């Protein structure tokens, strides 16, 4: 299982992070 969910991640305003099927998609400006 991926450990990405336990990493401290700073998400700037306006950025969308989606986790689906162990694939992380980041959408932002």
N, CA, C and O atoms as a Maestro MAE file, in Angstrom:
{
 s_m_m2io_version
 :::
 2.0.0
}

f_m_ct {
 s_m_title
 :::
 protein
 m_atom[116] {
  # First column is atom index #
  i_m_mmod_type
  r_m_x_coord
  r_m_y_coord
  r_m_z_coord
  i_m_residue_number
  s_m_chain_name
  s_m_pdb_residue_name
  s_m_pdb_atom_name
  i_m_atomic_number
  :::
  1 25 0.847 -1.198 0.000 1 A "UNK " " N  " 7
  2 3 0.000 0.000 0.000 1 A "UNK " " CA " 6
  3 2 0.883 1.249 0.000 1 A "UNK " " C  " 6
  4 15 1.896 1.307 0.696 1 A "UNK " " O  " 8
  5 25 0.494 2.211 -0.765 2 A "UNK " " N  " 7
  6 3 1.285 3.433 -0.887 2 A "UNK " " CA " 6
  7 2 1.280 4.219 0.417 2 A "UNK " " C  " 6
  8 15 0.275 4.272 1.126 2 A "UNK " " O  " 8
  9 25 2.430 4.831 0.721 3 A "UNK " " N  " 7
  10 3 2.545 5.594 1.956 3 A "UNK " " CA " 6
  11 2 2.365 7.084 1.701 3 A "UNK " " C  " 6
  12 15 2.609 7.909 2.581 3 A "UNK " " O  " 8
  13 25 1.935 7.417 0.491 4 A "UNK " " N  " 7
  14 3 1.793 8.826 0.123 4 A "UNK " " CA " 6
  15 2 0.785 9.533 1.017 4 A "UNK " " C  " 6
  16 15 0.897 10.736 1.251 4 A "UNK " " O  " 8
  17 25 -0.195 8.795 1.516 5 A "UNK " " N  " 7
  18 3 -1.238 9.385 2.350 5 A "UNK " " CA " 6
  19 2 -0.727 9.805 3.709 5 A "UNK " " C  " 6
  20 15 -1.397 10.563 4.412 5 A "UNK " " O  " 8
  21 25 0.462 9.324 4.100 6 A "UNK " " N  " 7
  22 3 1.003 9.651 5.414 6 A "UNK " " CA " 6
  23 2 2.052 10.751 5.328 6 A "UNK " " C  " 6
  24 15 2.593 11.184 6.345 6 A "UNK " " O  " 8
  25 25 2.336 11.200 4.113 7 A "UNK " " N  " 7
  26 3 3.318 12.268 3.952 7 A "UNK " " CA " 6
  27 2 2.655 13.620 4.162 7 A "UNK " " C  " 6
  28 15 1.549 13.867 3.682 7 A "UNK " " O  " 8
  29 25 3.353 14.498 4.891 8 A "UNK " " N  " 7
  30 3 2.826 15.856 5.081 8 A "UNK " " CA " 6
  31 2 2.929 16.636 3.786 8 A "UNK " " C  " 6
  32 15 4.026 16.974 3.342 8 A "UNK " " O  " 8
  33 25 1.784 16.923 3.180 9 A "UNK " " N  " 7
  34 3 1.782 17.631 1.901 9 A "UNK " " CA " 6
  35 2 1.077 18.974 2.060 9 A "UNK " " C  " 6
  36 15 -0.069 19.041 2.503 9 A "UNK " " O  " 8
  37 25 1.781 20.038 1.691 10 A "UNK " " N  " 7
  38 3 1.177 21.368 1.741 10 A "UNK " " CA " 6
  39 2 0.511 21.663 0.407 10 A "UNK " " C  " 6
  40 15 1.168 21.726 -0.633 10 A "UNK " " O  " 8
  41 25 -0.813 21.845 0.453 11 A "UNK " " N  " 7
  42 3 -1.557 22.095 -0.782 11 A "UNK " " CA " 6
  43 2 -1.915 23.576 -0.878 11 A "UNK " " C  " 6
  44 15 -2.675 24.086 -0.055 11 A "UNK " " O  " 8
  45 25 -1.373 24.262 -1.874 12 A "UNK " " N  " 7
  46 3 -1.684 25.686 -2.068 12 A "UNK " " CA " 6
  47 2 -3.155 25.884 -2.426 12 A "UNK " " C  " 6
  48 15 -3.822 24.952 -2.877 12 A "UNK " " O  " 8
  49 25 -3.652 27.093 -2.223 13 A "UNK " " N  " 7
  50 3 -5.044 27.389 -2.546 13 A "UNK " " CA " 6
  51 2 -5.270 27.272 -4.045 13 A "UNK " " C  " 6
  52 15 -4.440 27.715 -4.839 13 A "UNK " " O  " 8
  53 25 -6.386 26.679 -4.429 14 A "UNK " " N  " 7
  54 3 -6.718 26.571 -5.846 14 A "UNK " " CA " 6
  55 2 -6.177 25.312 -6.488 14 A "UNK " " C  " 6
  56 15 -6.339 25.097 -7.690 14 A "UNK " " O  " 8
  57 25 -5.524 24.469 -5.674 15 A "UNK " " N  " 7
  58 3 -4.967 23.232 -6.216 15 A "UNK " " CA " 6
  59 2 -5.806 22.054 -5.749 15 A "UNK " " C  " 6
  60 15 -6.106 21.930 -4.561 15 A "UNK " " O  " 8
  61 25 -6.182 21.194 -6.677 16 A "UNK " " N  " 7
  62 3 -6.999 20.038 -6.345 16 A "UNK " " CA " 6
  63 2 -6.177 18.760 -6.458 16 A "UNK " " C  " 6
  64 15 -5.544 18.504 -7.482 16 A "UNK " " O  " 8
  65 25 -6.194 17.961 -5.392 17 A "UNK " " N  " 7
  66 3 -5.469 16.692 -5.409 17 A "UNK " " CA " 6
  67 2 -6.475 15.553 -5.318 17 A "UNK " " C  " 6
  68 15 -7.295 15.515 -4.401 17 A "UNK " " O  " 8
  69 25 -6.412 14.633 -6.263 18 A "UNK " " N  " 7
  70 3 -7.338 13.510 -6.286 18 A "UNK " " CA " 6
  71 2 -6.577 12.197 -6.183 18 A "UNK " " C  " 6
  72 15 -5.624 11.963 -6.926 18 A "UNK " " O  " 8
  73 25 -7.008 11.334 -5.248 19 A "UNK " " N  " 7
  74 3 -6.381 10.026 -5.102 19 A "UNK " " CA " 6
  75 2 -7.375 8.948 -5.517 19 A "UNK " " C  " 6
  76 15 -8.418 8.780 -4.885 19 A "UNK " " O  " 8
  77 25 -7.048 8.224 -6.577 20 A "UNK " " N  " 7
  78 3 -7.950 7.192 -7.078 20 A "UNK " " CA " 6
  79 2 -7.152 6.018 -7.620 20 A "UNK " " C  " 6
  80 15 -6.306 6.184 -8.498 20 A "UNK " " O  " 8
  81 25 -7.425 4.825 -7.091 21 A "UNK " " N  " 7
  82 3 -6.738 3.605 -7.537 21 A "UNK " " CA " 6
  83 2 -5.222 3.760 -7.453 21 A "UNK " " C  " 6
  84 15 -4.493 3.397 -8.377 21 A "UNK " " O  " 8
  85 25 -4.754 4.315 -6.310 22 A "UNK " " N  " 7
  86 3 -3.316 4.513 -6.080 22 A "UNK " " CA " 6
  87 2 -2.687 5.450 -7.096 22 A "UNK " " C  " 6
  88 15 -1.470 5.438 -7.284 22 A "UNK " " O  " 8
  89 25 -3.508 6.263 -7.755 23 A "UNK " " N  " 7
  90 3 -2.979 7.260 -8.689 23 A "UNK " " CA " 6
  91 2 -3.329 8.647 -8.166 23 A "UNK " " C  " 6
  92 15 -4.493 8.967 -7.928 23 A "UNK " " O  " 8
  93 25 -2.291 9.461 -7.994 24 A "UNK " " N  " 7
  94 3 -2.509 10.810 -7.479 24 A "UNK " " CA " 6
  95 2 -2.508 11.810 -8.626 24 A "UNK " " C  " 6
  96 15 -1.525 11.942 -9.355 24 A "UNK " " O  " 8
  97 25 -3.627 12.509 -8.772 25 A "UNK " " N  " 7
  98 3 -3.724 13.526 -9.821 25 A "UNK " " CA " 6
  99 2 -3.776 14.906 -9.176 25 A "UNK " " C  " 6
  100 15 -4.597 15.152 -8.292 25 A "UNK " " O  " 8
  101 25 -2.897 15.808 -9.620 26 A "UNK " " N  " 7
  102 3 -2.862 17.162 -9.075 26 A "UNK " " CA " 6
  103 2 -3.232 18.162 -10.160 26 A "UNK " " C  " 6
  104 15 -2.599 18.232 -11.213 26 A "UNK " " O  " 8
  105 25 -4.277 18.933 -9.873 27 A "UNK " " N  " 7
  106 3 -4.697 19.957 -10.837 27 A "UNK " " CA " 6
  107 2 -4.579 21.324 -10.183 27 A "UNK " " C  " 6
  108 15 -5.067 21.538 -9.073 27 A "UNK " " O  " 8
  109 25 -3.934 22.237 -10.874 28 A "UNK " " N  " 7
  110 3 -3.752 23.576 -10.309 28 A "UNK " " CA " 6
  111 2 -3.515 24.598 -11.400 28 A "UNK " " C  " 6
  112 15 -3.432 24.262 -12.581 28 A "UNK " " O  " 8
  113 25 -3.406 25.854 -10.987 29 A "UNK " " N  " 7
  114 3 -3.175 26.946 -11.931 29 A "UNK " " CA " 6
  115 2 -1.773 26.878 -12.533 29 A "UNK " " C  " 6
  116 15 -1.410 27.725 -13.350 29 A "UNK " " O  " 8
  :::
 }
 m_bond[115] {
  # First column is bond index #
  i_m_from
  i_m_to
  i_m_order
  :::
  1 1 2 1
  2 2 3 1
  3 3 4 2
  4 3 5 1
  5 5 6 1
  6 6 7 1
  7 7 8 2
  8 7 9 1
  9 9 10 1
  10 10 11 1
  11 11 12 2
  12 11 13 1
  13 13 14 1
  14 14 15 1
  15 15 16 2
  16 15 17 1
  17 17 18 1
  18 18 19 1
  19 19 20 2
  20 19 21 1
  21 21 22 1
  22 22 23 1
  23 23 24 2
  24 23 25 1
  25 25 26 1
  26 26 27 1
  27 27 28 2
  28 27 29 1
  29 29 30 1
  30 30 31 1
  31 31 32 2
  32 31 33 1
  33 33 34 1
  34 34 35 1
  35 35 36 2
  36 35 37 1
  37 37 38 1
  38 38 39 1
  39 39 40 2
  40 39 41 1
  41 41 42 1
  42 42 43 1
  43 43 44 2
  44 43 45 1
  45 45 46 1
  46 46 47 1
  47 47 48 2
  48 47 49 1
  49 49 50 1
  50 50 51 1
  51 51 52 2
  52 51 53 1
  53 53 54 1
  54 54 55 1
  55 55 56 2
  56 55 57 1
  57 57 58 1
  58 58 59 1
  59 59 60 2
  60 59 61 1
  61 61 62 1
  62 62 63 1
  63 63 64 2
  64 63 65 1
  65 65 66 1
  66 66 67 1
  67 67 68 2
  68 67 69 1
  69 69 70 1
  70 70 71 1
  71 71 72 2
  72 71 73 1
  73 73 74 1
  74 74 75 1
  75 75 76 2
  76 75 77 1
  77 77 78 1
  78 78 79 1
  79 79 80 2
  80 79 81 1
  81 81 82 1
  82 82 83 1
  83 83 84 2
  84 83 85 1
  85 85 86 1
  86 86 87 1
  87 87 88 2
  88 87 89 1
  89 89 90 1
  90 90 91 1
  91 91 92 2
  92 91 93 1
  93 93 94 1
  94 94 95 1
  95 95 96 2
  96 95 97 1
  97 97 98 1
  98 98 99 1
  99 99 100 2
  100 99 101 1
  101 101 102 1
  102 102 103 1
  103 103 104 2
  104 103 105 1
  105 105 106 1
  106 106 107 1
  107 107 108 2
  108 107 109 1
  109 109 110 1
  110 110 111 1
  111 111 112 2
  112 111 113 1
  113 113 114 1
  114 114 115 1
  115 115 116 2
  :::
 }
}
